[in-house]
Amino acid sequence: MKRIYALLMALSLILLLSLSASGANQSGVRILVDGEALHAPAAYISQDGTTMVPLRAVAEALGCEVAWDPATRTVSIVPPSASEEPQYSALVVLDPGHGGEANGAEYGGVKEKDLNLAIASQAAALLEEAGVTVLMTRTDDSYVDLYDRTALANGQKADLFVSVHCNANVEHDDVTGIYTCSHSQGTNGWRLAQLLHQTMRGATGAEDFGMEERPNLAVLRTSLMPAALVECGFMSTVSELEKLVQPAYQAQLARGIADGVLAYLAQ
């Protein structure tokens, strides 16, 4: 028995394989790749004791291909293409809060409804890039009744519902942070809210304003699928409002929302 360690490099991918080769002579050599038999009839042990294994056989065992560069006369193992990455077949409803005559919070001339739509629209685009089907409860400055929002999601048998808002505190003008909620703890909606809380804070570096159950919120109470509501920050705090109006920060929030949804779908 002769044990060999091979380093295979391709497109910045480094694989460490444990190869085992056994055979008394040049015929009947048996090759194992990490304990699995490798069908490589041309493999043999040379007179000087070197085990010769066809590179193509190793590549096929890994689900890869062999590429030849005639310019440098080098061979590389190419990993599976990106097209083989997981695709999501879920339908997700994103709900930009307020709209139309319902402005939501308003500070410094900035209306919450506009922030909600900007952030949710970017999150929708990111999810669609990942293969998720996204339905928006509104795509412009139009009024949508609270019950119509969940009726849309329920009627389409959506897999998830995420309502996007920005926060305000009329008593304190210095509170900051990401807040998420769902109908009740121990539910799939609560798990969705937890993941969104983690990913949104991770994407933005924002403070933690916590999580809680909100069984009385209409969009959470009437959703037939896992549902969560996110508050992206406090418009009533000047320093946080300054962030919320920045396109770059909105993009970070959208990334956090998309990552939270994808993390839930990947469970």
Backbone bond lengths (Angstrom), bond angles and torsions (degrees), N, CA, C in turn:
res aa  C-N    CA-C-N  psi(-1)  N-CA   C-N-CA  omega(-1)  CA-C   N-CA-C  phi
1 M - - - 1.474 - - 1.520 108.56 -
2 K 1.323 116.09 130.28 1.460 121.25 177.63 1.514 108.48 -124.76
3 R 1.344 119.07 127.96 1.455 123.88 -176.02 1.515 108.99 -107.88
4 I 1.340 116.07 131.86 1.460 122.15 -175.94 1.513 108.79 -128.73
5 Y 1.330 117.80 145.21 1.461 122.07 174.63 1.519 107.81 -114.99
6 A 1.322 115.75 125.10 1.457 120.24 -176.27 1.517 109.79 -116.62
7 L 1.313 116.09 134.39 1.461 122.05 174.32 1.515 107.71 -104.02
8 L 1.324 116.62 122.94 1.454 121.46 -179.77 1.505 107.77 -115.72
9 M 1.330 117.43 123.62 1.460 121.54 -177.79 1.522 109.67 -117.80
10 A 1.365 115.70 130.29 1.462 120.64 177.06 1.511 109.01 -157.27
11 L 1.346 116.03 124.36 1.454 121.21 178.26 1.520 111.35 50.18
12 S 1.316 116.44 49.16 1.462 123.37 178.86 1.523 112.99 66.64
13 L 1.367 117.36 12.04 1.454 120.99 177.43 1.510 108.98 -98.10
14 I 1.329 117.18 126.45 1.450 121.26 178.23 1.519 107.84 -116.50
15 L 1.338 116.43 123.88 1.445 121.77 179.79 1.518 109.21 -115.79
16 L 1.312 117.05 131.66 1.448 121.38 175.72 1.516 107.22 -106.14
17 L 1.337 115.97 113.02 1.458 121.46 -177.25 1.520 110.13 -110.05
18 S 1.299 115.36 146.54 1.458 120.97 172.57 1.522 106.92 -104.81
19 L 1.334 115.68 110.89 1.462 121.24 -179.39 1.514 109.40 -106.02
20 S 1.306 116.65 135.54 1.460 121.50 175.08 1.513 108.04 -121.71
21 A 1.300 115.95 130.66 1.461 120.70 178.95 1.518 108.61 -127.68
22 S 1.333 116.20 134.85 1.462 119.93 178.19 1.520 108.78 -138.75
23 G 1.307 115.61 145.79 1.453 120.63 178.94 1.511 110.57 166.37
24 A 1.311 116.27 136.84 1.463 119.76 -176.30 1.510 111.81 -76.58
25 N 1.305 117.47 -25.39 1.458 120.31 -179.97 1.511 109.07 -144.67
26 Q 1.345 115.82 -161.24 1.460 119.26 -175.87 1.518 112.95 -76.41
27 S 1.292 118.20 -7.76 1.460 120.32 177.50 1.519 109.78 -109.90
28 G 1.314 115.59 157.04 1.445 120.09 176.21 1.510 115.00 69.73
29 V 1.346 118.01 28.01 1.456 120.85 178.05 1.528 108.79 -73.34
30 R 1.333 116.16 131.65 1.456 121.41 -179.63 1.524 108.37 -110.85
31 I 1.346 116.75 124.79 1.465 122.34 -176.48 1.520 109.21 -111.45
32 L 1.340 116.02 131.66 1.452 121.88 173.79 1.522 108.93 -117.59
33 V 1.334 116.96 132.49 1.459 122.38 174.79 1.514 106.92 -107.58
34 D 1.332 116.23 108.39 1.463 121.62 -175.49 1.520 111.93 48.61
35 G 1.320 114.87 43.21 1.460 120.52 175.29 1.499 115.57 90.07
36 E 1.334 117.85 -10.11 1.457 122.07 179.80 1.528 109.82 -99.24
37 A 1.344 115.89 136.64 1.457 119.95 -179.04 1.516 110.79 -65.29
38 L 1.320 115.94 133.55 1.461 122.23 178.15 1.516 108.87 -106.94
39 H 1.322 116.11 123.34 1.460 120.37 179.68 1.527 108.84 -82.42
40 A 1.307 115.35 93.55 1.462 121.32 -178.25 1.524 108.45 -134.08
41 P 1.337 117.09 80.78 1.472 120.71 -175.03 1.521 113.60 -61.03
42 A 1.330 117.06 -22.64 1.461 119.11 -178.25 1.522 112.96 -88.17
43 A 1.320 117.32 0.72 1.462 119.87 -179.85 1.530 109.78 -71.48
44 Y 1.330 114.96 143.71 1.473 118.50 178.91 1.525 109.48 -158.25
45 I 1.319 115.60 164.50 1.451 122.79 174.93 1.519 108.12 -105.26
46 S 1.335 115.81 120.55 1.463 120.17 -176.96 1.527 110.94 -72.37
47 Q 1.330 114.85 172.32 1.455 119.91 -178.65 1.515 113.32 -62.45
48 D 1.349 116.66 -27.49 1.463 118.64 179.57 1.529 112.35 -89.45
49 G 1.356 116.33 7.64 1.454 120.15 175.30 1.515 114.52 91.83
50 T 1.343 117.63 4.86 1.462 120.60 179.78 1.520 110.32 -82.53
51 T 1.329 116.13 130.17 1.462 120.26 176.96 1.521 109.25 -85.25
52 M 1.313 117.48 123.30 1.454 123.61 -178.82 1.530 108.79 -105.55
53 V 1.323 115.88 118.84 1.463 121.69 -178.67 1.526 109.08 -123.23
54 P 1.334 119.36 128.57 1.469 121.06 177.98 1.531 110.72 -61.11
55 L 1.317 116.12 128.04 1.459 120.80 -178.08 1.519 111.47 -61.95
56 R 1.326 117.00 -35.74 1.463 119.87 -178.46 1.530 111.17 -63.89
57 A 1.304 116.59 -36.43 1.464 119.73 179.27 1.528 110.80 -65.08
58 V 1.340 116.71 -40.27 1.460 120.58 177.30 1.525 109.98 -64.64
59 A 1.340 116.02 -44.37 1.463 120.36 -178.93 1.521 111.04 -60.36
60 E 1.333 117.08 -44.20 1.460 120.28 -179.13 1.516 111.32 -65.29
61 A 1.342 116.63 -34.50 1.463 120.18 177.86 1.520 110.87 -64.37
62 L 1.330 116.99 -26.56 1.460 122.26 179.68 1.523 112.82 -93.59
63 G 1.340 117.06 -1.01 1.455 119.68 -177.04 1.513 112.58 75.64
64 C 1.336 116.65 22.87 1.466 121.36 -177.55 1.525 110.43 -112.29
65 E 1.321 115.20 -178.98 1.455 122.10 177.33 1.518 109.96 -123.24
66 V 1.320 114.94 160.91 1.465 120.74 177.67 1.521 108.84 -103.54
67 A 1.328 115.99 130.24 1.471 121.09 178.58 1.519 109.27 -115.69
68 W 1.321 116.14 139.41 1.464 122.12 -179.49 1.519 109.23 -115.00
69 D 1.325 117.59 127.54 1.457 123.39 176.94 1.512 108.28 -105.19
70 P 1.336 117.60 102.98 1.468 119.73 -177.54 1.518 113.29 -65.71
71 A 1.329 117.48 -26.22 1.468 120.10 -178.54 1.524 111.36 -66.26
72 T 1.329 115.60 -43.81 1.464 119.44 -178.79 1.521 112.64 -102.54
73 R 1.337 115.36 -4.63 1.469 121.66 -178.69 1.531 110.29 54.90
74 T 1.333 114.41 48.41 1.460 119.74 177.89 1.523 110.13 -124.53
75 V 1.310 114.18 152.92 1.453 121.90 179.29 1.524 108.18 -114.30
76 S 1.317 116.62 138.46 1.457 120.54 177.83 1.514 109.64 -134.94
77 I 1.327 114.84 153.74 1.464 121.19 174.94 1.520 108.01 -96.54
78 V 1.324 116.33 123.59 1.460 122.53 -175.83 1.520 108.75 -99.83
79 P 1.342 117.89 123.55 1.469 120.62 -179.67 1.515 111.57 -68.23
80 P 1.333 117.57 166.39 1.472 120.56 179.15 1.518 110.57 -56.02
81 S 1.323 116.09 149.29 1.455 121.41 -176.77 1.517 110.59 -69.98
82 A 1.341 114.13 160.54 1.471 120.17 -179.17 1.522 112.03 -62.70
83 S 1.351 116.43 -19.78 1.459 119.32 -179.32 1.522 112.11 -64.89
84 E 1.347 116.32 -15.89 1.446 119.83 -179.44 1.522 111.84 -88.89
85 E 1.351 118.15 1.84 1.445 120.73 177.47 1.529 109.69 -66.62
86 P 1.331 117.02 152.74 1.469 119.73 -177.38 1.527 112.02 -56.81
87 Q 1.319 115.04 136.74 1.452 120.90 175.85 1.532 108.16 -111.78
88 Y 1.313 116.77 147.66 1.454 121.18 -176.52 1.519 109.56 -107.04
89 S 1.311 115.65 132.26 1.460 120.21 -179.07 1.526 111.56 -104.12
90 A 1.327 117.13 10.63 1.460 121.17 -174.88 1.528 112.38 -74.31
91 L 1.334 114.36 156.54 1.461 121.93 170.85 1.523 107.15 -110.00
92 V 1.327 116.24 119.75 1.461 122.26 -177.60 1.528 108.52 -117.13
93 V 1.311 116.52 131.11 1.463 121.49 175.67 1.525 108.60 -100.53
94 L 1.326 116.33 122.79 1.458 122.34 173.73 1.521 108.07 -104.57
95 D 1.318 114.62 132.78 1.463 120.81 -172.70 1.531 110.19 -119.96
96 P 1.339 118.04 95.67 1.471 119.56 174.60 1.532 109.20 -68.40
97 G 1.319 117.07 114.55 1.457 120.63 -174.28 1.520 113.57 -61.06
98 H 1.357 115.22 150.18 1.467 124.09 176.63 1.538 110.47 66.12
99 G 1.324 117.88 -157.51 1.452 122.00 -176.27 1.511 112.18 125.39
100 G 1.326 116.22 151.97 1.457 120.58 -178.99 1.509 110.60 65.83
101 E 1.356 116.35 -130.01 1.464 120.06 179.98 1.525 112.80 -74.21
102 A 1.322 116.72 -9.93 1.468 120.93 177.94 1.526 108.47 -93.56
103 N 1.335 116.54 96.42 1.461 120.71 -176.01 1.518 113.37 -78.82
104 G 1.330 117.03 -22.54 1.453 119.42 -171.60 1.516 109.13 75.33
105 A 1.323 117.41 -151.97 1.466 120.36 177.93 1.529 109.53 -68.29
106 E 1.330 115.80 152.53 1.468 119.92 178.21 1.520 108.93 -145.66
107 Y 1.322 115.43 120.70 1.464 122.11 -179.61 1.522 108.88 -140.73
108 G 1.317 116.05 135.71 1.452 120.60 177.67 1.507 113.87 58.77
109 G 1.336 116.82 30.42 1.455 121.01 -178.71 1.516 114.26 78.65
110 V 1.318 117.45 1.94 1.467 122.13 179.58 1.521 108.89 -98.12
111 K 1.335 116.19 129.32 1.458 121.34 -179.09 1.522 110.37 -101.35
112 E 1.319 114.30 134.47 1.458 119.26 -178.22 1.522 112.28 -57.48
113 K 1.328 117.19 -39.94 1.467 120.14 -176.96 1.522 111.84 -55.65
114 D 1.339 116.73 -34.75 1.466 120.41 -179.22 1.526 111.45 -72.92
115 L 1.325 116.55 -40.44 1.467 120.14 177.38 1.528 110.18 -63.91
116 N 1.319 115.78 -44.66 1.467 119.98 -179.05 1.523 111.36 -57.91
117 L 1.322 116.26 -44.79 1.463 120.35 -178.03 1.519 111.46 -67.43
118 A 1.335 116.60 -41.00 1.469 120.03 -179.62 1.525 111.15 -62.56
119 I 1.323 116.91 -44.69 1.467 121.07 -177.92 1.527 110.93 -69.99
120 A 1.323 117.08 -46.21 1.465 120.71 -178.30 1.528 111.60 -64.06
121 S 1.323 117.15 -37.73 1.471 120.50 -179.66 1.521 111.01 -63.66
122 Q 1.330 116.52 -40.99 1.463 119.92 178.30 1.525 111.19 -68.70
123 A 1.327 116.91 -37.93 1.464 119.94 177.03 1.525 110.28 -63.45
124 A 1.329 116.70 -39.41 1.465 120.83 178.46 1.521 111.03 -60.91
125 A 1.332 116.62 -43.08 1.464 120.33 -179.79 1.524 111.09 -63.14
126 L 1.321 117.42 -40.02 1.469 121.24 179.41 1.530 110.96 -66.36
127 L 1.302 116.54 -40.74 1.469 119.84 178.97 1.524 111.35 -66.72
128 E 1.319 116.39 -39.77 1.464 119.82 178.80 1.523 111.19 -64.97
129 E 1.332 116.76 -34.83 1.466 120.29 175.84 1.527 111.03 -62.32
130 A 1.335 116.33 -30.15 1.463 121.20 -179.94 1.527 112.21 -85.76
131 G 1.322 117.39 0.99 1.457 121.07 177.95 1.509 115.26 95.78
132 V 1.331 117.21 6.66 1.465 120.93 179.20 1.531 109.43 -86.04
133 T 1.307 116.82 137.86 1.462 121.04 173.17 1.521 108.20 -83.60
134 V 1.328 116.29 125.81 1.471 121.02 -175.83 1.520 109.63 -119.14
135 L 1.323 114.88 135.37 1.463 121.86 174.40 1.524 106.97 -120.64
136 M 1.327 116.68 127.31 1.462 122.17 179.00 1.528 109.45 -98.49
137 T 1.327 116.64 137.97 1.462 118.82 177.10 1.525 111.48 -71.39
138 R 1.314 117.09 -23.09 1.467 121.58 170.72 1.521 108.19 -153.98
139 T 1.313 115.67 146.29 1.468 121.37 179.10 1.521 111.43 -119.55
140 D 1.319 116.14 4.22 1.459 120.49 178.13 1.531 108.47 -148.04
141 D 1.310 116.33 -171.28 1.462 120.97 -177.24 1.525 110.03 -84.49
142 S 1.315 115.11 66.60 1.463 119.83 179.75 1.522 109.62 -119.33
143 Y 1.316 115.34 153.80 1.460 120.42 179.90 1.527 109.48 -85.12
144 V 1.327 116.37 132.71 1.462 122.15 175.98 1.524 107.38 -130.17
145 D 1.321 116.35 124.81 1.459 120.93 179.58 1.526 110.35 -61.82
146 L 1.334 116.31 145.25 1.468 120.78 -178.90 1.522 112.24 -53.48
147 Y 1.319 116.69 -43.99 1.463 119.75 -176.69 1.524 112.06 -74.55
148 D 1.322 117.03 -25.49 1.462 119.93 176.01 1.531 110.73 -69.60
149 R 1.312 116.66 -29.25 1.470 120.71 179.99 1.524 110.73 -63.20
150 T 1.319 116.14 -50.66 1.458 118.43 179.81 1.526 111.72 -76.33
151 A 1.321 117.20 -27.50 1.463 119.12 176.23 1.527 109.89 -62.25
152 L 1.332 115.96 -37.53 1.461 120.07 177.09 1.523 110.47 -62.83
153 A 1.329 116.13 -47.01 1.463 120.18 -179.23 1.526 111.60 -65.65
154 N 1.324 116.15 -43.34 1.465 119.93 -179.73 1.523 111.31 -64.95
155 G 1.325 115.62 -41.14 1.456 119.73 -178.88 1.513 112.90 -65.49
156 Q 1.325 116.70 -31.83 1.467 121.52 178.94 1.524 111.98 -89.08
157 K 1.326 116.86 0.30 1.466 122.56 -178.87 1.530 110.44 53.74
158 A 1.314 114.88 48.78 1.461 120.52 -179.61 1.520 110.74 -64.34
159 D 1.326 115.27 156.43 1.465 121.19 179.56 1.526 111.87 -86.80
160 L 1.333 116.96 -32.90 1.463 121.41 -179.16 1.518 109.42 -143.65
161 F 1.344 115.13 154.96 1.458 122.10 176.53 1.528 107.46 -134.57
162 V 1.329 116.29 124.60 1.470 120.86 179.08 1.524 108.24 -128.82
163 S 1.334 115.97 120.25 1.455 121.69 178.05 1.529 109.21 -99.17
164 V 1.324 116.14 130.02 1.467 122.03 -172.89 1.531 110.01 -108.62
165 H 1.323 115.84 124.90 1.464 122.08 -178.09 1.525 110.42 -139.26
166 C 1.338 114.63 171.25 1.459 122.26 168.47 1.526 107.12 -124.19
167 N 1.305 116.25 148.90 1.453 122.72 -168.84 1.529 112.54 -95.23
168 A 1.336 114.90 170.14 1.474 121.79 174.45 1.516 108.26 -158.54
169 N 1.324 115.82 148.78 1.455 121.41 177.51 1.528 108.16 -134.53
170 V 1.317 116.11 114.81 1.469 120.18 -174.10 1.521 112.51 -78.98
171 E 1.329 117.40 -12.42 1.461 120.87 -177.73 1.527 113.38 -100.23
172 H 1.309 116.58 -27.55 1.464 120.67 -177.41 1.532 109.33 -130.84
173 D 1.311 116.27 130.52 1.464 120.40 -177.35 1.531 112.26 -105.54
174 D 1.341 115.45 21.77 1.462 118.04 -179.14 1.527 113.13 -130.37
175 V 1.334 117.72 7.20 1.465 119.42 -179.65 1.525 110.14 -81.29
176 T 1.321 116.34 144.85 1.460 121.56 -178.62 1.526 109.44 -140.58
177 G 1.307 115.60 165.77 1.455 119.29 169.66 1.519 115.73 124.98
178 I 1.328 112.95 165.69 1.463 122.60 177.64 1.525 109.19 -84.85
179 Y 1.320 115.32 135.59 1.462 122.28 178.25 1.520 108.07 -130.17
180 T 1.330 116.84 135.72 1.464 120.55 175.30 1.513 109.17 -135.21
181 C 1.323 116.21 155.35 1.459 120.09 -179.73 1.521 109.98 -151.68
182 S 1.319 114.62 162.08 1.462 121.72 173.65 1.518 107.78 -144.87
183 H 1.310 116.58 -179.95 1.467 120.32 -176.30 1.520 112.00 -61.14
184 S 1.333 117.65 -48.13 1.462 120.16 -177.13 1.519 110.56 -160.78
185 Q 1.319 115.25 156.76 1.457 121.40 179.09 1.530 110.26 -70.27
186 G 1.333 113.89 156.93 1.459 119.55 177.58 1.504 114.23 79.40
187 T 1.319 117.71 6.92 1.460 122.03 -179.92 1.527 110.12 -108.63
188 N 1.319 115.78 168.70 1.461 119.93 175.38 1.525 110.80 -65.14
189 G 1.326 116.72 -31.15 1.454 119.62 176.38 1.518 111.59 -64.65
190 W 1.321 116.23 -37.51 1.468 120.13 177.85 1.522 110.69 -65.65
191 R 1.326 115.97 -40.63 1.469 119.59 177.31 1.525 110.45 -62.95
192 L 1.328 116.94 -40.62 1.461 120.86 176.58 1.519 110.50 -60.57
193 A 1.337 117.05 -44.72 1.462 121.44 179.45 1.523 111.28 -63.30
194 Q 1.334 117.12 -38.08 1.465 120.80 177.77 1.525 111.12 -61.96
195 L 1.324 116.25 -47.09 1.463 120.15 -178.47 1.523 110.83 -65.07
196 L 1.316 116.84 -42.18 1.465 120.21 178.03 1.526 110.49 -62.02
197 H 1.311 116.54 -39.51 1.458 121.11 179.11 1.531 110.35 -60.39
198 Q 1.317 115.76 -45.02 1.463 121.25 -178.47 1.528 111.67 -67.35
199 T 1.320 116.47 -47.88 1.466 119.61 -174.25 1.524 112.53 -72.75
200 M 1.334 117.14 -34.14 1.460 119.33 178.62 1.525 110.62 -69.07
201 R 1.316 116.99 -40.55 1.466 119.45 176.58 1.525 110.49 -67.03
202 G 1.331 116.00 -38.27 1.457 119.35 179.40 1.517 112.61 -65.37
203 A 1.331 116.49 -37.06 1.466 120.44 -178.02 1.519 112.55 -75.64
204 T 1.325 117.00 -26.45 1.472 120.61 -173.56 1.519 114.57 -111.13
205 G 1.326 116.61 -23.54 1.458 119.52 -172.42 1.523 112.31 75.04
206 A 1.323 117.17 15.76 1.464 121.71 -177.02 1.523 111.24 -71.51
207 E 1.324 114.58 160.53 1.458 120.85 176.84 1.525 110.53 -69.54
208 D 1.316 115.48 165.25 1.457 122.61 -179.10 1.530 109.67 -100.11
209 F 1.343 117.38 111.38 1.455 120.23 176.08 1.529 111.34 -98.08
210 G 1.315 116.12 4.10 1.453 119.67 171.21 1.511 116.62 94.87
211 M 1.343 113.71 -177.98 1.459 124.04 179.34 1.524 108.58 -133.64
212 E 1.327 115.92 156.06 1.456 118.80 173.56 1.516 111.19 -162.00
213 E 1.318 114.69 163.49 1.455 120.98 173.98 1.518 109.28 -77.20
214 R 1.344 116.85 138.20 1.469 121.04 177.14 1.531 108.82 -135.43
215 P 1.319 117.63 69.47 1.475 120.46 -176.38 1.520 113.98 -66.55
216 N 1.329 118.07 -15.84 1.464 119.79 -177.38 1.533 113.70 -90.44
217 L 1.328 117.53 -8.49 1.465 119.47 178.35 1.522 109.50 -72.05
218 A 1.311 116.37 127.81 1.471 121.27 -172.81 1.521 112.38 -57.99
219 V 1.339 117.49 -44.64 1.469 118.74 -175.13 1.523 112.05 -69.35
220 L 1.329 117.24 -24.54 1.462 120.27 177.47 1.530 110.85 -86.40
221 R 1.314 116.42 -34.61 1.465 120.98 -177.70 1.519 112.15 -72.45
222 T 1.320 117.84 -32.70 1.463 121.03 -172.59 1.520 114.37 -102.35
223 S 1.332 118.04 -2.24 1.471 120.71 178.43 1.516 109.76 -75.76
224 L 1.313 116.81 132.41 1.460 121.28 178.81 1.527 111.74 -88.15
225 M 1.313 117.40 -6.92 1.458 122.42 179.62 1.531 108.53 -115.63
226 P 1.332 119.14 168.30 1.467 120.19 174.85 1.523 110.06 -54.15
227 A 1.328 115.92 129.19 1.464 120.64 -175.35 1.518 110.34 -136.41
228 A 1.323 115.14 144.84 1.467 121.21 177.29 1.519 108.64 -143.08
229 L 1.329 114.95 154.16 1.457 121.28 174.92 1.523 107.87 -120.59
230 V 1.332 115.99 134.11 1.465 120.65 -179.35 1.523 109.54 -117.13
231 E 1.331 115.30 139.26 1.468 122.23 172.85 1.523 106.52 -111.62
232 C 1.332 116.33 116.35 1.461 121.58 -169.22 1.529 114.44 -79.13
233 G 1.315 117.76 -9.68 1.461 120.71 -178.56 1.511 109.95 154.41
234 F 1.335 115.76 171.07 1.468 121.32 -174.70 1.523 111.81 -97.91
235 M 1.327 115.06 112.25 1.455 120.61 176.09 1.528 111.14 -67.91
236 S 1.337 117.00 -23.82 1.458 121.65 -177.63 1.521 112.73 -76.54
237 T 1.308 117.29 -9.80 1.466 122.13 176.64 1.521 108.16 -103.40
238 V 1.308 117.08 118.90 1.473 121.70 -171.99 1.517 111.99 -54.86
239 S 1.322 116.79 -45.84 1.469 119.73 -176.42 1.524 111.81 -64.18
240 E 1.325 116.98 -34.14 1.469 119.05 -179.74 1.530 110.94 -80.58
241 L 1.324 117.34 -34.69 1.458 119.52 175.96 1.525 110.55 -61.97
242 E 1.326 116.28 -37.11 1.465 120.16 177.73 1.525 111.40 -60.39
243 K 1.328 116.75 -32.93 1.458 120.39 176.47 1.524 111.19 -75.56
244 L 1.332 116.08 -43.94 1.461 120.90 -174.24 1.520 113.16 -61.37
245 V 1.322 117.92 -27.53 1.467 120.11 -179.00 1.530 112.08 -85.84
246 Q 1.318 117.51 -7.01 1.459 120.46 -178.89 1.530 110.53 -83.12
247 P 1.331 118.07 126.58 1.471 120.58 179.47 1.529 112.99 -55.39
248 A 1.325 117.26 -36.45 1.464 119.85 -179.20 1.521 111.04 -65.37
249 Y 1.315 116.56 -39.62 1.468 119.94 179.71 1.527 110.49 -72.46
250 Q 1.315 116.76 -36.95 1.463 119.83 175.02 1.527 110.85 -60.46
251 A 1.325 116.07 -38.12 1.463 120.37 178.01 1.524 110.99 -65.00
252 Q 1.327 116.82 -37.43 1.458 120.11 177.34 1.526 111.10 -65.88
253 L 1.327 116.33 -43.10 1.465 120.06 176.81 1.529 111.01 -60.93
254 A 1.332 116.57 -43.03 1.465 121.09 178.94 1.516 110.63 -62.24
255 R 1.321 116.21 -40.88 1.463 120.72 177.43 1.520 110.51 -61.64
256 G 1.325 116.31 -41.95 1.454 120.20 178.62 1.516 112.55 -63.28
257 I 1.331 116.66 -41.45 1.465 120.25 178.29 1.527 110.25 -64.54
258 A 1.317 116.71 -47.12 1.467 120.34 179.77 1.524 111.09 -61.16
259 D 1.322 116.85 -42.75 1.466 120.13 -179.41 1.526 110.87 -64.06
260 G 1.332 117.06 -38.13 1.454 119.81 178.46 1.514 112.25 -64.76
261 V 1.316 116.64 -42.20 1.472 121.04 177.83 1.522 110.56 -63.62
262 L 1.331 116.47 -45.29 1.463 120.08 -179.62 1.519 111.30 -64.96
263 A 1.329 116.62 -37.52 1.467 120.14 178.02 1.524 110.02 -62.87
264 Y 1.315 116.67 -39.70 1.475 119.99 178.27 1.531 110.60 -65.42
265 L 1.321 116.29 -45.21 1.464 120.48 -178.22 1.518 112.49 -65.92
266 A 1.340 116.06 -26.79 1.461 120.75 -177.69 1.525 112.70 -81.95
267 Q 1.326 117.86 -6.68 1.464 121.05 -177.52 1.526 111.92 -64.82
